[in-house]
Amino acid sequence: MKNLINILDLSVEEIAELIEVADDIIANPAKYRHVCDDKILATLFFEPSTRTRLSFESAMLNLGGKVLGFSDANSSSSTKGESVADTVAVVSGYADIIAMRHPKEGAPMVAAMHSTIPVINAGDGGHYHPTQTLTDLLTIHHEKGRFDDLVIGLCGDLKFGRTVHSLIEAMSRYSGIRFVLISPEELKLPSFVKQEYIKNKNIEYVQSTSLEDVIGELDILYMTRVQRERFFNEEDYLRLKDSYILDKAKMEKAKDDMIVLHPLPRVNEISTEVDDDPRACYFRQAHYGKFIRMALIMKLLEVKV
Ligand code: NCD
């Protein structure tokens, strides 16, 4: 049985297959409408979510399956002190696959150890978010047509931004990649990502505190929200929250074919005046999330068309 805890649990070939299936689902949705007719997805969300949970649920419903779960830790027995291990051992008897989001790093891994059904990490604290990365990869595949030879700017909260960590891991396996890491000093990429996936792999990178200075070099600009819920004090958050705001003036300095991605939710970091720019891909990106999750559910449940 396979789980998806870290994006590297999938090989580059498996990712290419998932993208192929997602593209076929986009082209022929009717073919997939009943492939999970007798299957149940449990969404165990101990942290808030809009897109990830709803796209997982929509994905399963579009495959003909059913969904159950909770979207708020307060409505689960975790408030009574139940461990993740016990919750998952029980849910294994109620469903066929689990998507779990948890504020503690490593919780989905613990869940996988106690589960008899596949577990998908839907975000664990400031750690990883592999299904957002699959969504990002499907978007890059559609918008740029390649994963090699790209200059990728990651901007904002690189310290706590789990989507950034997983995306760097994933992109570090392609060739000709150059990372441009744009953040305030306090929100720099943590060494568990930088050392292992950039330095040890001899991937070219630069760090900058200024988005203006580097935007002209980028093929992809991945904007992120400052992760308020992971800060220890509100003062620091308030000081750092508007460090970068992408607006029309900055977009004028960017390449004509640069794409702007953002996992969403956006707070202030992309001005709404950028939304009409054809290079702004973040709403299309959110849409792709459903199709790649359909492909992932099918793969982990080993169902065929
Ligand atoms: C991201 C997350 O939860 O890490 N959201 C998402 O799943 N699309 C990004 C964020 O919350 O800033």
Residues whose N, C-alpha, C, O or C-beta is under 5 A from the ligand:
A	BS01	NCD	R51 T52 G123 H129 R162 T163 R225 P263 L264 P265
